[in-house]
């Protein structure tokens, strides 16, 4: 799965709080944003 596919999957499955967190991280820290996307990707891998 490419990075874009992972980001899209996480965004589609994330709840409201997770989406807000990702938006905030994306504006402040790219590294923390990527880390959080990877964490959520593992959570949603089984869906």
N, CA, C and O atoms as a Tripos MOL2 file, in Angstrom:
@<TRIPOS>MOLECULE
protein
  188   187    47     0     0
PROTEIN
NO_CHARGES

@<TRIPOS>ATOM
      1 N           0.8480   -1.1710    0.0000 N.3       1 UNK1
      2 CA          0.0000    0.0000    0.0000 C.3       1 UNK1
      3 C           0.8980    1.2400    0.0000 C.2       1 UNK1
      4 O           1.8390    1.3340    0.7880 O.2       1 UNK1
      5 N           0.6020    2.1680   -0.8740 N.am      2 UNK2
      6 CA          1.4040    3.3880   -0.9390 C.3       2 UNK2
      7 C           1.0360    4.3250    0.2090 C.2       2 UNK2
      8 O           0.0320    4.1310    0.8930 O.2       2 UNK2
      9 N           1.8610    5.3300    0.4000 N.am      3 UNK3
     10 CA          1.6140    6.3080    1.4670 C.3       3 UNK3
     11 C           0.2720    7.0070    1.2520 C.2       3 UNK3
     12 O          -0.4920    7.2010    2.1980 O.2       3 UNK3
     13 N          -0.0090    7.3810    0.0110 N.am      4 UNK4
     14 CA         -1.2650    8.0760   -0.2910 C.3       4 UNK4
     15 C          -2.4630    7.1680   -0.0190 C.2       4 UNK4
     16 O          -3.4670    7.6140    0.5360 O.2       4 UNK4
     17 N          -2.3610    5.9050   -0.4050 N.am      5 UNK5
     18 CA         -3.4460    4.9550   -0.1460 C.3       5 UNK5
     19 C          -3.6720    4.7840    1.3530 C.2       5 UNK5
     20 O          -4.8120    4.7180    1.8130 O.2       5 UNK5
     21 N          -2.5820    4.7140    2.1090 N.am      6 UNK6
     22 CA         -2.6890    4.5840    3.5630 C.3       6 UNK6
     23 C          -3.3450    5.8180    4.1680 C.2       6 UNK6
     24 O          -4.2400    5.7000    5.0040 O.2       6 UNK6
     25 N          -2.9030    7.0050    3.7470 N.am      7 UNK7
     26 CA         -3.4970    8.2380    4.2630 C.3       7 UNK7
     27 C          -4.9870    8.2960    3.9400 C.2       7 UNK7
     28 O          -5.7940    8.6680    4.7910 O.2       7 UNK7
     29 N          -5.3530    7.9300    2.7180 N.am      8 UNK8
     30 CA         -6.7660    7.9480    2.3230 C.3       8 UNK8
     31 C          -7.5840    6.9680    3.1490 C.2       8 UNK8
     32 O          -8.6860    7.2940    3.5890 O.2       8 UNK8
     33 N          -7.0510    5.7680    3.3630 N.am      9 UNK9
     34 CA         -7.7660    4.7530    4.1510 C.3       9 UNK9
     35 C          -7.9580    5.2200    5.5910 C.2       9 UNK9
     36 O          -9.0450    5.0910    6.1540 O.2       9 UNK9
     37 N          -6.9000    5.7610    6.1770 N.am     10 UNK10
     38 CA         -6.9970    6.2620    7.5540 C.3      10 UNK10
     39 C          -8.0270    7.3810    7.6220 C.2      10 UNK10
     40 O          -8.8440    7.4110    8.5420 O.2      10 UNK10
     41 N          -8.0010    8.2990    6.6640 N.am     11 UNK11
     42 CA         -8.9240    9.4290    6.6820 C.3      11 UNK11
     43 C         -10.3720    8.9510    6.5730 C.2      11 UNK11
     44 O         -11.2510    9.4770    7.2550 O.2      11 UNK11
     45 N         -10.6210    7.9620    5.7260 N.am     12 UNK12
     46 CA        -11.9790    7.4500    5.5560 C.3      12 UNK12
     47 C         -12.4930    6.7450    6.8080 C.2      12 UNK12
     48 O         -13.6880    6.8000    7.1010 O.2      12 UNK12
     49 N         -11.6090    6.0860    7.5450 N.am     13 UNK13
     50 CA        -12.0240    5.3020    8.7050 C.3      13 UNK13
     51 C         -11.9000    6.0460   10.0370 C.2      13 UNK13
     52 O         -12.4510    5.6030   11.0450 O.2      13 UNK13
     53 N         -11.1940    7.1490   10.0490 N.am     14 UNK14
     54 CA        -10.9630    7.8880   11.2980 C.3      14 UNK14
     55 C         -12.2480    8.5400   11.8020 C.2      14 UNK14
     56 O         -13.1120    8.9490   11.0270 O.2      14 UNK14
     57 N         -12.3390    8.6200   13.1150 N.am     15 UNK15
     58 CA        -13.4830    9.3240   13.6980 C.3      15 UNK15
     59 C         -13.1880   10.8300   13.7210 C.2      15 UNK15
     60 O         -12.1080   11.2690   13.3250 O.2      15 UNK15
     61 N         -14.1500   11.5940   14.1830 N.am     16 UNK16
     62 CA        -14.0350   13.0560   14.1660 C.3      16 UNK16
     63 C         -12.8170   13.5590   14.9440 C.2      16 UNK16
     64 O         -12.0960   14.4380   14.4720 O.2      16 UNK16
     65 N         -12.5900   13.0040   16.1270 N.am     17 UNK17
     66 CA        -11.4570   13.4420   16.9560 C.3      17 UNK17
     67 C         -10.1270   13.1340   16.2770 C.2      17 UNK17
     68 O          -9.2070   13.9520   16.3030 O.2      17 UNK17
     69 N         -10.0270   11.9500   15.6700 N.am     18 UNK18
     70 CA         -8.7880   11.5670   14.9860 C.3      18 UNK18
     71 C          -8.5290   12.4660   13.7830 C.2      18 UNK18
     72 O          -7.3850   12.8340   13.5170 O.2      18 UNK18
     73 N          -9.5820   12.8190   13.0580 N.am     19 UNK19
     74 CA         -9.4240   13.7190   11.9100 C.3      19 UNK19
     75 C          -8.9350   15.0940   12.3640 C.2      19 UNK19
     76 O          -8.0480   15.6740   11.7380 O.2      19 UNK19
     77 N          -9.5040   15.6110   13.4390 N.am     20 UNK20
     78 CA         -9.0500   16.9030   13.9650 C.3      20 UNK20
     79 C          -7.5970   16.8340   14.4040 C.2      20 UNK20
     80 O          -6.8220   17.7580   14.1560 O.2      20 UNK20
     81 N          -7.2280   15.7340   15.0610 N.am     21 UNK21
     82 CA         -5.8420   15.5470   15.5000 C.3      21 UNK21
     83 C          -4.9030   15.5270   14.2900 C.2      21 UNK21
     84 O          -3.8500   16.1650   14.3120 O.2      21 UNK21
     85 N          -5.2800   14.7990   13.2420 N.am     22 UNK22
     86 CA         -4.4470   14.7280   12.0410 C.3      22 UNK22
     87 C          -4.3060   16.0940   11.3750 C.2      22 UNK22
     88 O          -3.2220   16.4550   10.9150 O.2      22 UNK22
     89 N          -5.3900   16.8450   11.3230 N.am     23 UNK23
     90 CA         -5.3230   18.1870   10.7370 C.3      23 UNK23
     91 C          -4.3750   19.0820   11.5240 C.2      23 UNK23
     92 O          -3.5590   19.7920   10.9380 O.2      23 UNK23
     93 N          -4.4800   19.0500   12.8480 N.am     24 UNK24
     94 CA         -3.5950   19.8570   13.6930 C.3      24 UNK24
     95 C          -2.1370   19.4450   13.5220 C.2      24 UNK24
     96 O          -1.2560   20.2970   13.4000 O.2      24 UNK24
     97 N          -1.8840   18.1320   13.5140 N.am     25 UNK25
     98 CA         -0.5090   17.6490   13.3590 C.3      25 UNK25
     99 C           0.0470   18.0080   11.9870 C.2      25 UNK25
    100 O           1.2180   18.3630   11.8570 O.2      25 UNK25
    101 N          -0.7990   17.9150   10.9630 N.am     26 UNK26
    102 CA         -0.3510   18.2420    9.6130 C.3      26 UNK26
    103 C           0.1010   19.6880    9.4870 C.2      26 UNK26
    104 O           0.9730   20.0050    8.6790 O.2      26 UNK26
    105 N          -0.4930   20.5600   10.2890 N.am     27 UNK27
    106 CA         -0.1200   21.9720   10.2450 C.3      27 UNK27
    107 C           1.1080   22.2890   11.0910 C.2      27 UNK27
    108 O           1.7960   23.2790   10.8430 O.2      27 UNK27
    109 N           1.3860   21.4500   12.0940 N.am     28 UNK28
    110 CA          2.4720   21.7710   13.0170 C.3      28 UNK28
    111 C           3.7190   20.9210   12.8480 C.2      28 UNK28
    112 O           4.8330   21.4290   12.9740 O.2      28 UNK28
    113 N           3.5520   19.6320   12.5650 N.am     29 UNK29
    114 CA          4.7180   18.7460   12.5310 C.3      29 UNK29
    115 C           4.4920   17.5960   11.5570 C.2      29 UNK29
    116 O           3.7010   16.6910   11.8270 O.2      29 UNK29
    117 N           5.1810   17.6330   10.4390 N.am     30 UNK30
    118 CA          5.0420   16.5780    9.4310 C.3      30 UNK30
    119 C           5.4560   15.2210    9.9960 C.2      30 UNK30
    120 O           4.8130   14.2130    9.7050 O.2      30 UNK30
    121 N           6.5100   15.1800   10.7910 N.am     31 UNK31
    122 CA          6.9930   13.9160   11.3500 C.3      31 UNK31
    123 C           5.9540   13.3000   12.2820 C.2      31 UNK31
    124 O           5.6980   12.0980   12.2170 O.2      31 UNK31
    125 N           5.3600   14.1140   13.1440 N.am     32 UNK32
    126 CA          4.3370   13.6000   14.0610 C.3      32 UNK32
    127 C           3.0820   13.1770   13.2980 C.2      32 UNK32
    128 O           2.4200   12.2090   13.6730 O.2      32 UNK32
    129 N           2.7560   13.9070   12.2240 N.am     33 UNK33
    130 CA          1.6150   13.5480   11.3790 C.3      33 UNK33
    131 C           1.8240   12.1690   10.7580 C.2      33 UNK33
    132 O           0.9370   11.3180   10.8140 O.2      33 UNK33
    133 N           2.9940   11.9520   10.1680 N.am     34 UNK34
    134 CA          3.3010   10.6730    9.5240 C.3      34 UNK34
    135 C           3.2650    9.5440   10.5490 C.2      34 UNK34
    136 O           2.7220    8.4720   10.2780 O.2      34 UNK34
    137 N           3.8420    9.7830   11.7250 N.am     35 UNK35
    138 CA          3.8450    8.7660   12.7820 C.3      35 UNK35
    139 C           2.4190    8.4010   13.1790 C.2      35 UNK35
    140 O           2.1060    7.2220   13.3450 O.2      35 UNK35
    141 N           1.5650    9.3870   13.3290 N.am     36 UNK36
    142 CA          0.1700    9.1350   13.7330 C.3      36 UNK36
    143 C          -0.6000    8.4020   12.6330 C.2      36 UNK36
    144 O          -1.4050    7.5200   12.9310 O.2      36 UNK36
    145 N          -0.3640    8.7520   11.3680 N.am     37 UNK37
    146 CA         -1.0150    8.0500   10.2600 C.3      37 UNK37
    147 C          -0.6130    6.5810   10.2690 C.2      37 UNK37
    148 O          -1.4520    5.7030   10.0660 O.2      37 UNK37
    149 N           0.6670    6.3110   10.5050 N.am     38 UNK38
    150 CA          1.1310    4.9250   10.5530 C.3      38 UNK38
    151 C           0.4960    4.1680   11.7190 C.2      38 UNK38
    152 O           0.1230    3.0040   11.5750 O.2      38 UNK38
    153 N           0.3740    4.8290   12.8750 N.am     39 UNK39
    154 CA         -0.2650    4.1990   14.0340 C.3      39 UNK39
    155 C          -1.7250    3.8700   13.7360 C.2      39 UNK39
    156 O          -2.1920    2.7670   14.0180 O.2      39 UNK39
    157 N          -2.4350    4.8320   13.1660 N.am     40 UNK40
    158 CA         -3.8430    4.6010   12.8520 C.3      40 UNK40
    159 C          -3.9930    3.5700   11.7390 C.2      40 UNK40
    160 O          -4.9660    2.8170   11.7150 O.2      40 UNK40
    161 N          -3.0350    3.5350   10.8220 N.am     41 UNK41
    162 CA         -3.0580    2.5320    9.7600 C.3      41 UNK41
    163 C          -3.0130    1.1290   10.3200 C.2      41 UNK41
    164 O          -3.6800    0.2310    9.8070 O.2      41 UNK41
    165 N          -2.2330    0.9310   11.3700 N.am     42 UNK42
    166 CA         -2.1690   -0.3810   12.0290 C.3      42 UNK42
    167 C          -3.4930   -0.7020   12.7130 C.2      42 UNK42
    168 O          -3.9440   -1.8470   12.6930 O.2      42 UNK42
    169 N          -4.1080    0.2970   13.3120 N.am     43 UNK43
    170 CA         -5.3900    0.1010   13.9920 C.3      43 UNK43
    171 C          -6.4660   -0.3060   12.9840 C.2      43 UNK43
    172 O          -7.2770   -1.1920   13.2570 O.2      43 UNK43
    173 N          -6.4670    0.3470   11.8200 N.am     44 UNK44
    174 CA         -7.5100    0.1040   10.8270 C.3      44 UNK44
    175 C          -7.1280   -0.9460    9.7910 C.2      44 UNK44
    176 O          -7.8630   -1.1310    8.8210 O.2      44 UNK44
    177 N          -6.0280   -1.6260    9.9600 N.am     45 UNK45
    178 CA         -5.5720   -2.6220    8.9850 C.3      45 UNK45
    179 C          -6.5470   -3.7920    8.8600 C.2      45 UNK45
    180 O          -6.6760   -4.3840    7.7890 O.2      45 UNK45
    181 N          -7.2170   -4.1150    9.9320 N.am     46 UNK46
    182 CA         -8.1320   -5.2620    9.9150 C.3      46 UNK46
    183 C          -9.5120   -4.9340    9.3630 C.2      46 UNK46
    184 O         -10.3160   -5.8410    9.1490 O.2      46 UNK46
    185 N          -9.8020   -3.6600    9.1270 N.am     47 UNK47
    186 CA        -11.1340   -3.2420    8.6610 C.3      47 UNK47
    187 C         -11.2190   -3.3810    7.1670 C.2      47 UNK47
    188 O         -12.2570   -3.0810    6.5770 O.2      47 UNK47
@<TRIPOS>BOND
     1     1     2 1
     2     2     3 1
     3     3     4 2
     4     3     5 am
     5     5     6 1
     6     6     7 1
     7     7     8 2
     8     7     9 am
     9     9    10 1
    10    10    11 1
    11    11    12 2
    12    11    13 am
    13    13    14 1
    14    14    15 1
    15    15    16 2
    16    15    17 am
    17    17    18 1
    18    18    19 1
    19    19    20 2
    20    19    21 am
    21    21    22 1
    22    22    23 1
    23    23    24 2
    24    23    25 am
    25    25    26 1
    26    26    27 1
    27    27    28 2
    28    27    29 am
    29    29    30 1
    30    30    31 1
    31    31    32 2
    32    31    33 am
    33    33    34 1
    34    34    35 1
    35    35    36 2
    36    35    37 am
    37    37    38 1
    38    38    39 1
    39    39    40 2
    40    39    41 am
    41    41    42 1
    42    42    43 1
    43    43    44 2
    44    43    45 am
    45    45    46 1
    46    46    47 1
    47    47    48 2
    48    47    49 am
    49    49    50 1
    50    50    51 1
    51    51    52 2
    52    51    53 am
    53    53    54 1
    54    54    55 1
    55    55    56 2
    56    55    57 am
    57    57    58 1
    58    58    59 1
    59    59    60 2
    60    59    61 am
    61    61    62 1
    62    62    63 1
    63    63    64 2
    64    63    65 am
    65    65    66 1
    66    66    67 1
    67    67    68 2
    68    67    69 am
    69    69    70 1
    70    70    71 1
    71    71    72 2
    72    71    73 am
    73    73    74 1
    74    74    75 1
    75    75    76 2
    76    75    77 am
    77    77    78 1
    78    78    79 1
    79    79    80 2
    80    79    81 am
    81    81    82 1
    82    82    83 1
    83    83    84 2
    84    83    85 am
    85    85    86 1
    86    86    87 1
    87    87    88 2
    88    87    89 am
    89    89    90 1
    90    90    91 1
    91    91    92 2
    92    91    93 am
    93    93    94 1
    94    94    95 1
    95    95    96 2
    96    95    97 am
    97    97    98 1
    98    98    99 1
    99    99   100 2
   100    99   101 am
   101   101   102 1
   102   102   103 1
   103   103   104 2
   104   103   105 am
   105   105   106 1
   106   106   107 1
   107   107   108 2
   108   107   109 am
   109   109   110 1
   110   110   111 1
   111   111   112 2
   112   111   113 am
   113   113   114 1
   114   114   115 1
   115   115   116 2
   116   115   117 am
   117   117   118 1
   118   118   119 1
   119   119   120 2
   120   119   121 am
   121   121   122 1
   122   122   123 1
   123   123   124 2
   124   123   125 am
   125   125   126 1
   126   126   127 1
   127   127   128 2
   128   127   129 am
   129   129   130 1
   130   130   131 1
   131   131   132 2
   132   131   133 am
   133   133   134 1
   134   134   135 1
   135   135   136 2
   136   135   137 am
   137   137   138 1
   138   138   139 1
   139   139   140 2
   140   139   141 am
   141   141   142 1
   142   142   143 1
   143   143   144 2
   144   143   145 am
   145   145   146 1
   146   146   147 1
   147   147   148 2
   148   147   149 am
   149   149   150 1
   150   150   151 1
   151   151   152 2
   152   151   153 am
   153   153   154 1
   154   154   155 1
   155   155   156 2
   156   155   157 am
   157   157   158 1
   158   158   159 1
   159   159   160 2
   160   159   161 am
   161   161   162 1
   162   162   163 1
   163   163   164 2
   164   163   165 am
   165   165   166 1
   166   166   167 1
   167   167   168 2
   168   167   169 am
   169   169   170 1
   170   170   171 1
   171   171   172 2
   172   171   173 am
   173   173   174 1
   174   174   175 1
   175   175   176 2
   176   175   177 am
   177   177   178 1
   178   178   179 1
   179   179   180 2
   180   179   181 am
   181   181   182 1
   182   182   183 1
   183   183   184 2
   184   183   185 am
   185   185   186 1
   186   186   187 1
   187   187   188 2
@<TRIPOS>SUBSTRUCTURE
     1 UNK1         2 RESIDUE 1 A UNK
     2 UNK2         6 RESIDUE 1 A UNK
     3 UNK3        10 RESIDUE 1 A UNK
     4 UNK4        14 RESIDUE 1 A UNK
     5 UNK5        18 RESIDUE 1 A UNK
     6 UNK6        22 RESIDUE 1 A UNK
     7 UNK7        26 RESIDUE 1 A UNK
     8 UNK8        30 RESIDUE 1 A UNK
     9 UNK9        34 RESIDUE 1 A UNK
    10 UNK10       38 RESIDUE 1 A UNK
    11 UNK11       42 RESIDUE 1 A UNK
    12 UNK12       46 RESIDUE 1 A UNK
    13 UNK13       50 RESIDUE 1 A UNK
    14 UNK14       54 RESIDUE 1 A UNK
    15 UNK15       58 RESIDUE 1 A UNK
    16 UNK16       62 RESIDUE 1 A UNK
    17 UNK17       66 RESIDUE 1 A UNK
    18 UNK18       70 RESIDUE 1 A UNK
    19 UNK19       74 RESIDUE 1 A UNK
    20 UNK20       78 RESIDUE 1 A UNK
    21 UNK21       82 RESIDUE 1 A UNK
    22 UNK22       86 RESIDUE 1 A UNK
    23 UNK23       90 RESIDUE 1 A UNK
    24 UNK24       94 RESIDUE 1 A UNK
    25 UNK25       98 RESIDUE 1 A UNK
    26 UNK26      102 RESIDUE 1 A UNK
    27 UNK27      106 RESIDUE 1 A UNK
    28 UNK28      110 RESIDUE 1 A UNK
    29 UNK29      114 RESIDUE 1 A UNK
    30 UNK30      118 RESIDUE 1 A UNK
    31 UNK31      122 RESIDUE 1 A UNK
    32 UNK32      126 RESIDUE 1 A UNK
    33 UNK33      130 RESIDUE 1 A UNK
    34 UNK34      134 RESIDUE 1 A UNK
    35 UNK35      138 RESIDUE 1 A UNK
    36 UNK36      142 RESIDUE 1 A UNK
    37 UNK37      146 RESIDUE 1 A UNK
    38 UNK38      150 RESIDUE 1 A UNK
    39 UNK39      154 RESIDUE 1 A UNK
    40 UNK40      158 RESIDUE 1 A UNK
    41 UNK41      162 RESIDUE 1 A UNK
    42 UNK42      166 RESIDUE 1 A UNK
    43 UNK43      170 RESIDUE 1 A UNK
    44 UNK44      174 RESIDUE 1 A UNK
    45 UNK45      178 RESIDUE 1 A UNK
    46 UNK46      182 RESIDUE 1 A UNK
    47 UNK47      186 RESIDUE 1 A UNK
